[in-house]
Amino acid sequence: MFTGIIETLGEVQQIRKEKDNLHLTIASDFTHELKIDQSVAHNGVCLTVVHIDAEMYTVTAIKETIDKTAISDLSVGSKVNLERAMKLGDRLDGHIVQGHVDETGKCIAIKEENGSTIYTFQYQSNNNNITIEKGSITVNGVSLTVVNSKENQFSVAIIPYTLQHTTFHLLSVGDRVNLEFDVIGKYVSRLHSAHHICSSE
């Protein structure tokens, strides 16, 4: 489990394809603290450390992960938001994040507003994923609060600190992002959908 509070930015050093899998080698300033089999979220995608070499470590993305996330959009030199799994007893400063991306979205607008930067994202979902005003959303691994919720669209306000210490300052209109919707909201939505189906039978 994660919190959506980014620890550091990593940089992709190598990408190697092996059959349906992608092996990504990342340089980060916390590599020396990692262990084999440890979970690390990369732009919100939970991947397992399989190799460590000095300041670099390697993780593997399987076909399902590649198909459901924007991990394949990364290239050598790409920056990634990194967060290690939280320890039992840690403060939950963001919200409950599983590291399981629900779907990808697209950035459709970026606007400066009163000291913050407003990013608007659009998504197409057949999984009953929803956002609500003041609810939580994870975008590329970053825990954020929804400020404008519409059908298949929402906005978030990024403060200057978050802008500079995550990959948001590198994001452009048209870019794909990984979205993980609030786990509580997902359960409520699916329960409501199941109840609606039963009621109509």
Backbone as CSV, one residue per row, in Angstrom:
resi,resn,N_x,N_y,N_z,CA_x,CA_y,CA_z,C_x,C_y,C_z
1,MET,0.843,-1.197,0.000,0.000,0.000,0.000,0.878,1.246,0.000
2,PHE,0.376,2.307,-0.659,1.103,3.558,-0.774,0.221,4.709,-0.278
3,THR,0.793,5.899,-0.261,0.052,7.070,0.219,-0.150,8.130,-0.850
4,GLY,0.589,8.034,-1.961,0.494,9.061,-2.991,1.348,10.276,-2.701
5,ILE,2.243,10.175,-1.701,3.190,11.250,-1.406,4.528,10.850,-2.020
6,ILE,4.940,11.554,-3.056,6.136,11.185,-3.812,7.390,11.450,-2.991
7,GLU,8.279,10.445,-2.948,9.524,10.589,-2.197,10.606,11.286,-3.014
8,THR,10.716,10.900,-4.264,11.793,11.428,-5.091,11.462,11.175,-6.564
9,LEU,12.219,11.812,-7.449,12.106,11.535,-8.876,13.236,10.604,-9.288
10,GLY,12.890,9.604,-10.068,13.902,8.726,-10.644,14.073,9.032,-12.113
11,GLU,15.098,8.467,-12.705,15.335,8.650,-14.137,15.560,7.302,-14.796
12,VAL,14.851,7.055,-15.885,14.993,5.799,-16.614,16.355,5.756,-17.302
13,GLN,17.121,4.724,-16.996,18.457,4.559,-17.580,18.476,3.564,-18.730
14,GLN,17.600,2.579,-18.654,17.575,1.539,-19.682,16.205,0.893,-19.725
15,ILE,15.763,0.547,-20.927,14.523,-0.202,-21.109,14.843,-1.393,-22.003
16,ARG,14.539,-2.576,-21.506,14.841,-3.788,-22.263,13.574,-4.632,-22.388
17,LYS,13.246,-4.989,-23.610,12.064,-5.819,-23.861,12.480,-7.281,-23.904
18,GLU,11.733,-8.114,-23.195,11.965,-9.550,-23.206,10.623,-10.249,-23.347
19,LYS,10.367,-10.775,-24.531,9.071,-11.340,-24.870,7.990,-10.274,-24.621
20,ASP,7.004,-10.550,-23.741,5.942,-9.577,-23.494,6.268,-8.623,-22.348
21,ASN,7.413,-8.797,-21.725,7.769,-8.001,-20.554,8.689,-6.830,-20.895
22,LEU,8.653,-5.821,-20.033,9.592,-4.696,-20.122,10.402,-4.639,-18.836
23,HIS,11.724,-4.608,-18.967,12.606,-4.436,-17.823,13.082,-2.981,-17.826
24,LEU,12.783,-2.261,-16.763,13.158,-0.856,-16.670,14.224,-0.690,-15.592
25,THR,15.329,-0.055,-15.950,16.383,0.243,-14.993,16.309,1.721,-14.643
26,ILE,16.220,1.988,-13.346,15.970,3.328,-12.828,17.120,3.769,-11.922
27,ALA,17.529,5.021,-12.045,18.475,5.621,-11.103,17.693,6.483,-10.127
28,SER,17.961,6.301,-8.829,17.281,7.120,-7.831,18.197,7.334,-6.637
29,ASP,17.864,8.348,-5.824,18.719,8.622,-4.669,18.380,7.755,-3.466
30,PHE,17.381,6.846,-3.578,17.149,5.916,-2.473,17.449,4.460,-2.845
31,THR,18.134,4.259,-3.997,18.456,2.899,-4.426,19.225,2.137,-3.353
32,HIS,20.149,2.806,-2.670,20.975,2.135,-1.653,20.150,1.619,-0.471
33,GLU,18.900,2.072,-0.352,18.032,1.619,0.732,17.097,0.493,0.288
34,LEU,17.092,0.176,-0.994,16.164,-0.827,-1.515,16.677,-2.241,-1.300
35,LYS,15.735,-3.183,-1.363,16.050,-4.597,-1.297,15.319,-5.320,-2.424
36,ILE,15.885,-6.451,-2.843,15.215,-7.272,-3.847,13.836,-7.682,-3.316
37,ASP,12.837,-7.688,-4.195,11.440,-8.034,-3.900,10.670,-6.888,-3.250
38,GLN,11.300,-5.737,-3.069,10.593,-4.595,-2.480,9.689,-3.954,-3.525
39,SER,8.549,-3.430,-3.071,7.600,-2.782,-3.973,7.865,-1.276,-4.036
40,VAL,7.882,-0.758,-5.249,8.058,0.680,-5.477,7.034,1.119,-6.514
41,ALA,6.352,2.218,-6.246,5.399,2.761,-7.216,6.129,3.684,-8.181
42,HIS,5.946,3.432,-9.469,6.554,4.225,-10.540,5.438,4.919,-11.303
43,ASN,5.302,6.231,-11.120,4.155,6.955,-11.693,2.847,6.259,-11.332
44,GLY,2.806,5.734,-10.087,1.594,5.092,-9.594,1.472,3.618,-9.891
45,VAL,2.432,3.038,-10.604,2.394,1.622,-10.956,3.287,0.846,-9.994
46,CYS,2.716,-0.058,-9.231,3.483,-0.856,-8.284,4.280,-1.915,-9.028
47,LEU,5.617,-1.846,-8.907,6.501,-2.805,-9.550,7.502,-3.326,-8.520
48,THR,7.970,-4.555,-8.727,8.859,-5.207,-7.777,10.317,-5.089,-8.211
49,VAL,11.175,-4.731,-7.268,12.608,-4.635,-7.538,13.167,-6.044,-7.755
50,VAL,13.823,-6.252,-8.909,14.368,-7.578,-9.219,15.891,-7.585,-9.288
51,HIS,16.503,-6.387,-9.361,17.970,-6.321,-9.441,18.422,-4.959,-8.951
52,ILE,19.548,-4.930,-8.256,20.130,-3.675,-7.766,21.601,-3.635,-8.154
53,ASP,22.026,-2.498,-8.694,23.425,-2.328,-9.090,23.840,-0.887,-8.806
54,ALA,24.578,-0.699,-7.709,25.046,0.633,-7.301,23.862,1.570,-7.105
55,GLU,23.779,2.652,-7.889,22.699,3.625,-7.734,21.501,3.328,-8.636
56,MET,21.501,2.172,-9.286,20.411,1.818,-10.195,19.753,0.515,-9.757
57,TYR,18.465,0.402,-10.055,17.738,-0.834,-9.783,16.825,-1.136,-10.969
58,THR,16.411,-2.384,-11.064,15.593,-2.819,-12.195,14.277,-3.398,-11.699
59,VAL,13.210,-3.069,-12.416,11.882,-3.623,-12.171,11.344,-4.180,-13.482
60,THR,10.356,-5.064,-13.388,9.795,-5.694,-14.578,8.298,-5.432,-14.646
61,ALA,7.840,-4.987,-15.811,6.413,-4.786,-16.063,5.927,-5.889,-16.995
62,ILE,4.873,-6.592,-16.584,4.322,-7.658,-17.413,3.326,-7.080,-18.425
63,LYS,2.855,-7.920,-19.326,1.994,-7.462,-20.420,0.732,-6.768,-19.909
64,GLU,0.082,-7.332,-18.883,-1.146,-6.723,-18.372,-0.881,-5.303,-17.866
65,THR,0.229,-5.121,-17.178,0.605,-3.790,-16.690,0.874,-2.842,-17.847
66,ILE,1.577,-3.324,-18.841,1.890,-2.506,-20.015,0.613,-2.080,-20.734
67,ASP,-0.343,-3.020,-20.847,-1.592,-2.742,-21.564,-2.490,-1.756,-20.830
68,LYS,-2.467,-1.774,-19.483,-3.416,-0.990,-18.704,-2.862,0.328,-18.172
69,THR,-1.566,0.576,-18.394,-0.956,1.795,-17.862,-0.199,2.526,-18.970
70,ALA,0.382,3.648,-18.586,1.184,4.424,-19.542,2.673,4.133,-19.386
71,ILE,3.003,2.981,-18.796,4.402,2.644,-18.548,5.191,2.530,-19.848
72,SER,4.517,2.127,-20.933,5.211,1.980,-22.213,5.540,3.330,-22.853
73,ASP,4.985,4.423,-22.319,5.297,5.753,-22.838,6.660,6.252,-22.362
74,LEU,7.230,5.573,-21.360,8.531,5.990,-20.838,9.636,5.672,-21.838
75,SER,10.673,6.487,-21.814,11.849,6.264,-22.646,13.088,6.557,-21.811
76,VAL,14.238,6.223,-22.328,15.480,6.508,-21.602,15.579,8.009,-21.361
77,GLY,15.811,8.392,-20.125,15.861,9.801,-19.751,14.582,10.321,-19.130
78,SER,13.494,9.547,-19.234,12.221,9.974,-18.630,12.344,10.036,-17.113
79,LYS,11.715,11.039,-16.528,11.626,11.155,-15.085,10.367,10.437,-14.610
80,VAL,10.445,9.795,-13.448,9.293,9.082,-12.901,9.114,9.428,-11.424
81,ASN,7.850,9.514,-11.004,7.529,9.710,-9.592,7.726,8.397,-8.854
82,LEU,8.478,8.426,-7.766,8.775,7.206,-7.023,8.274,7.293,-5.591
83,GLU,7.694,6.197,-5.129,7.297,6.067,-3.732,7.431,4.617,-3.306
84,ARG,8.110,4.392,-2.194,8.184,3.053,-1.628,6.911,2.750,-0.844
85,ALA,6.597,1.449,-0.710,5.418,1.054,0.056,5.538,1.581,1.481
86,MET,4.405,2.006,2.041,4.428,2.572,3.378,4.676,1.490,4.429
87,LYS,5.297,1.889,5.533,5.535,0.987,6.649,4.339,1.015,7.589
88,LEU,4.083,-0.101,8.256,3.024,-0.153,9.247,3.330,0.855,10.352
89,GLY,2.369,1.717,10.635,2.563,2.745,11.655,2.935,4.100,11.099
90,ASP,3.238,4.177,9.767,3.531,5.472,9.148,2.287,6.346,9.109
91,ARG,2.503,7.667,9.062,1.387,8.583,8.873,0.851,8.449,7.448
92,LEU,-0.463,8.487,7.313,-1.091,8.436,6.000,-1.357,9.867,5.559
93,ASP,-0.310,10.522,5.009,-0.423,11.937,4.662,-1.239,12.173,3.394
94,GLY,-1.290,11.209,2.500,-2.092,11.356,1.290,-3.427,10.648,1.478
95,HIS,-3.630,9.553,0.745,-4.789,8.701,0.963,-4.387,7.275,0.605
96,ILE,-5.273,6.314,0.814,-4.940,4.919,0.550,-4.790,4.702,-0.958
97,VAL,-3.579,4.326,-1.356,-3.259,4.096,-2.769,-2.736,2.668,-2.891
98,GLN,-3.289,1.901,-3.808,-2.912,0.495,-3.947,-1.757,0.271,-4.919
99,GLY,-1.534,1.230,-5.803,-0.506,1.019,-6.817,-1.008,0.202,-7.987
100,HIS,-2.346,0.052,-8.063,-2.986,-0.680,-9.161,-3.749,0.331,-10.025
101,VAL,-3.195,0.666,-11.158,-3.789,1.676,-12.034,-5.100,1.164,-12.610
102,ASP,-6.140,1.988,-12.519,-7.452,1.598,-13.039,-7.545,1.802,-14.546
103,GLU,-6.976,2.895,-15.020,-6.974,3.195,-16.448,-6.074,4.393,-16.691
104,THR,-5.834,4.682,-17.952,-5.067,5.879,-18.279,-6.033,7.014,-18.623
105,GLY,-5.563,8.239,-18.427,-6.312,9.430,-18.810,-5.432,10.299,-19.680
106,LYS,-5.997,11.392,-20.173,-5.244,12.316,-21.025,-5.365,13.726,-20.475
107,CYS,-4.238,14.415,-20.408,-4.249,15.816,-19.990,-4.823,16.658,-21.127
108,ILE,-5.899,17.393,-20.836,-6.539,18.171,-21.904,-6.415,19.681,-21.695
109,ALA,-5.939,20.098,-20.525,-5.779,21.540,-20.294,-4.853,21.776,-19.113
110,ILE,-4.049,22.855,-19.207,-3.180,23.300,-18.122,-3.352,24.810,-18.011
111,LYS,-3.664,25.286,-16.813,-3.979,26.699,-16.642,-3.421,27.227,-15.321
112,GLU,-2.723,28.356,-15.386,-2.240,29.015,-14.174,-3.393,29.777,-13.535
113,GLU,-3.523,29.634,-12.194,-4.635,30.292,-11.530,-4.316,30.579,-10.071
114,ASN,-4.131,31.848,-9.740,-3.962,32.296,-8.348,-2.878,31.538,-7.589
115,GLY,-1.726,31.358,-8.220,-0.600,30.720,-7.553,-0.535,29.216,-7.691
116,SER,-1.577,28.610,-8.214,-1.587,27.170,-8.453,-1.671,26.911,-9.962
117,THR,-1.465,25.665,-10.327,-1.619,25.261,-11.728,-2.747,24.247,-11.797
118,ILE,-3.752,24.537,-12.600,-4.913,23.655,-12.740,-4.697,22.721,-13.934
119,TYR,-4.710,21.429,-13.658,-4.597,20.416,-14.706,-5.947,19.732,-14.859
120,THR,-6.401,19.605,-16.103,-7.665,18.924,-16.376,-7.391,17.652,-17.166
121,PHE,-8.035,16.568,-16.729,-7.823,15.263,-17.337,-9.148,14.670,-17.809
122,GLN,-9.057,13.934,-18.872,-10.220,13.259,-19.445,-9.951,11.765,-19.455
123,TYR,-10.966,10.975,-19.180,-10.803,9.519,-19.199,-12.061,8.882,-19.762
124,GLN,-11.874,7.722,-20.339,-12.999,6.934,-20.845,-13.036,5.651,-20.043
125,SER,-14.144,5.379,-19.382,-14.176,4.233,-18.489,-15.436,3.401,-18.662
126,ASN,-15.236,2.103,-18.659,-16.350,1.161,-18.626,-16.387,0.434,-17.283
127,ASN,-15.630,0.956,-16.320,-15.487,0.274,-15.034,-16.175,1.000,-13.886
128,ASN,-17.098,1.885,-14.205,-17.829,2.648,-13.189,-16.916,3.512,-12.323
129,ASN,-15.760,3.917,-12.864,-14.874,4.810,-12.118,-15.461,6.214,-12.102
130,ILE,-15.424,6.843,-10.930,-16.010,8.168,-10.776,-15.091,9.045,-9.935
131,THR,-15.257,10.354,-10.075,-14.633,11.310,-9.168,-15.741,12.162,-8.552
132,ILE,-15.451,12.718,-7.375,-16.394,13.634,-6.736,-15.637,14.865,-6.253
133,GLU,-16.341,15.994,-6.153,-15.725,17.223,-5.653,-15.115,16.977,-4.277
134,LYS,-13.884,17.404,-4.103,-13.125,17.269,-2.847,-12.736,15.831,-2.543
135,GLY,-13.012,14.919,-3.466,-12.594,13.536,-3.281,-11.142,13.347,-3.685
136,SER,-10.623,12.158,-3.441,-9.223,11.857,-3.739,-9.079,11.189,-5.104
137,ILE,-7.950,11.445,-5.746,-7.592,10.823,-7.011,-6.073,10.714,-7.049
138,THR,-5.572,9.669,-7.673,-4.126,9.518,-7.838,-3.785,9.670,-9.309
139,VAL,-2.935,10.648,-9.615,-2.499,10.902,-10.989,-0.990,10.685,-11.058
140,ASN,-0.568,9.702,-11.842,0.857,9.337,-11.926,1.474,9.153,-10.548
141,GLY,0.686,8.552,-9.649,1.185,8.230,-8.330,1.060,9.321,-7.300
142,VAL,0.560,10.495,-7.691,0.457,11.641,-6.789,-0.959,11.731,-6.222
143,SER,-1.075,11.740,-4.898,-2.369,11.888,-4.232,-2.838,13.332,-4.349
144,LEU,-4.028,13.521,-4.929,-4.546,14.861,-5.186,-6.024,14.947,-4.829
145,THR,-6.499,16.172,-4.691,-7.908,16.423,-4.399,-8.595,16.955,-5.645
146,VAL,-9.724,16.373,-5.983,-10.496,16.800,-7.153,-11.138,18.154,-6.873
147,VAL,-10.942,19.117,-7.777,-11.541,20.443,-7.598,-12.672,20.706,-8.578
148,ASN,-12.800,19.884,-9.580,-13.877,20.067,-10.555,-14.172,18.715,-11.191
149,SER,-15.310,18.155,-10.860,-15.651,16.818,-11.327,-16.797,16.876,-12.322
150,LYS,-16.564,16.296,-13.488,-17.589,16.170,-14.516,-17.590,14.735,-15.018
151,GLU,-18.529,14.404,-15.887,-18.574,13.061,-16.437,-17.325,12.790,-17.266
152,ASN,-16.563,11.759,-16.871,-15.334,11.368,-17.563,-14.299,12.497,-17.636
153,GLN,-14.330,13.401,-16.667,-13.386,14.522,-16.672,-13.258,15.096,-15.259
154,PHE,-12.074,15.528,-14.898,-11.876,16.168,-13.603,-10.653,17.073,-13.666
155,SER,-10.554,17.973,-12.685,-9.404,18.863,-12.582,-8.786,18.742,-11.197
156,VAL,-7.504,19.079,-11.104,-6.799,19.130,-9.830,-5.963,20.409,-9.807
157,ALA,-5.740,20.952,-8.607,-4.923,22.148,-8.441,-3.579,21.745,-7.842
158,ILE,-2.496,22.085,-8.523,-1.161,21.700,-8.086,-0.447,22.915,-7.505
159,ILE,-0.029,22.823,-6.237,0.713,23.919,-5.621,2.149,23.915,-6.147
160,PRO,2.855,25.042,-6.044,4.221,25.126,-6.594,5.168,24.043,-6.085
161,TYR,5.100,23.695,-4.801,6.005,22.669,-4.267,5.788,21.337,-4.974
162,THR,4.525,20.902,-5.089,4.217,19.648,-5.764,4.614,19.706,-7.233
163,LEU,4.400,20.863,-7.855,4.748,21.039,-9.265,6.225,20.752,-9.510
164,GLN,7.087,21.269,-8.628,8.521,21.132,-8.826,9.085,19.802,-8.357
165,HIS,8.414,19.146,-7.402,8.961,17.924,-6.827,8.305,16.652,-7.359
166,THR,7.506,16.790,-8.402,6.942,15.637,-9.105,7.110,15.885,-10.603
167,THR,6.632,14.945,-11.404,6.764,15.103,-12.857,5.703,16.033,-13.446
168,PHE,4.874,16.656,-12.601,3.849,17.548,-13.143,4.449,18.707,-13.924
169,HIS,5.631,19.177,-13.543,6.224,20.296,-14.283,6.696,19.883,-15.681
170,LEU,6.706,18.585,-15.959,7.091,18.071,-17.278,5.887,17.674,-18.120
171,LEU,4.692,17.751,-17.524,3.477,17.283,-18.190,2.978,18.305,-19.208
172,SER,2.551,17.819,-20.353,2.027,18.678,-21.426,0.626,18.221,-21.810
173,VAL,-0.127,19.118,-22.420,-1.446,18.769,-22.945,-1.282,17.643,-23.969
174,GLY,-2.101,16.616,-23.847,-2.029,15.464,-24.743,-1.313,14.269,-24.152
175,ASP,-0.574,14.490,-23.063,0.161,13.392,-22.433,-0.803,12.429,-21.741
176,ARG,-0.438,11.146,-21.760,-1.191,10.138,-21.015,-0.703,10.087,-19.574
177,VAL,-1.620,9.793,-18.671,-1.266,9.645,-17.258,-1.936,8.399,-16.696
178,ASN,-1.353,7.876,-15.628,-1.942,6.745,-14.922,-2.923,7.256,-13.880
179,LEU,-4.114,6.682,-13.856,-5.145,7.085,-12.903,-5.507,5.923,-11.987
180,GLU,-5.492,6.192,-10.690,-6.048,5.252,-9.723,-7.122,5.998,-8.942
181,PHE,-8.348,5.558,-9.084,-9.472,6.211,-8.424,-9.531,5.785,-6.958
182,ASP,-10.166,6.616,-6.138,-10.259,6.362,-4.703,-10.891,4.996,-4.449
183,VAL,-10.214,4.176,-3.656,-10.653,2.796,-3.455,-12.038,2.737,-2.802
184,ILE,-12.336,3.640,-1.896,-13.659,3.646,-1.257,-14.732,3.998,-2.280
185,GLY,-14.449,4.997,-3.111,-15.383,5.391,-4.156,-15.630,4.262,-5.148
186,LYS,-14.588,3.470,-5.442,-14.752,2.355,-6.379,-15.693,1.298,-5.817
187,TYR,-15.544,0.974,-4.535,-16.423,-0.010,-3.918,-17.869,0.485,-3.881
188,VAL,-18.066,1.750,-3.522,-19.419,2.310,-3.467,-20.055,2.288,-4.849
189,SER,-19.273,2.682,-5.869,-19.791,2.715,-7.235,-20.189,1.327,-7.721
190,ARG,-19.367,0.336,-7.418,-19.660,-1.020,-7.886,-20.811,-1.651,-7.120
191,LEU,-20.932,-1.332,-5.827,-22.080,-1.804,-5.061,-23.376,-1.201,-5.594
192,HIS,-23.318,0.093,-5.927,-24.488,0.767,-6.491,-24.861,0.159,-7.833
193,SER,-23.851,-0.139,-8.658,-24.102,-0.737,-9.968,-24.708,-2.123,-9.829
194,ALA,-24.195,-2.918,-8.878,-24.720,-4.267,-8.660,-26.143,-4.207,-8.149
195,HIS,-26.438,-3.254,-7.265,-27.794,-3.087,-6.737,-28.767,-2.696,-7.849
196,HIS,-28.299,-1.824,-8.752,-29.139,-1.385,-9.879,-29.471,-2.556,-10.790
197,ILE,-28.487,-3.422,-11.037,-28.698,-4.583,-11.893,-29.713,-5.535,-11.256
198,CYS,-29.522,-5.796,-9.942,-30.451,-6.704,-9.242,-31.864,-6.168,-9.204
199,SER,-31.983,-4.842,-9.052,-33.306,-4.209,-8.957,-34.044,-4.271,-10.278
200,SER,-33.305,-4.307,-11.390,-33.941,-4.288,-12.705,-34.290,-5.673,-13.204
201,GLU,-33.810,-6.714,-12.492,-34.092,-8.093,-12.946,-35.489,-8.554,-12.499
